[in-house]
Amino acid sequence: MYLQKTLTLSTMIKQLVFGAAAGALALAPLSATAGPYLNPEFNGSSYGDDHLGASLNLDVGYEGGEGAYSYFIQGGPVVLMPNGVENEIEFAAKFGGSVQVAETVGVYGELSGVSGEEFAWGSKVGLKYGF
């Protein structure tokens, strides 16, 4: 039963990542500002005086946009370094975009996920106001 859930979740993750990649590539010819990029990123975390752990993402991505719209998709290996536990290498991916709703106001969103024994995901929605 557990193995079946894991395989189904793994299939869903692959479909999500590859579907988003195909969608981004399909939109690429429409983009005025599009291109691939590398995004190595280190994230550390602590609570008070306690170091909780860190992660090192080694992502390859693609971004583009047209007018007021922009999008990105990226993914790659991630080294998870929880405090006091052995490091693990998993796969992480994220995709998102933004819309400029006024001259100085933009709305953005992002969905992200990390593979592993338990699939972890996150979301981000925000507003950016320039002055």
Buried (B, 14 or more C-beta within 10 A) or exposed (E): EEEEEEEEEEEEBEEBBEEBBEEBEEBBEEBEEBEEEEBEEEEEEEEEEEEEBBBBBBBEBBBBBEEEBBBBBBBBEBBBBBEEEEEBEBBBBBBBBBBBEEEEEBBBEBBBBBBBEEBEEEEEEEEEEEE
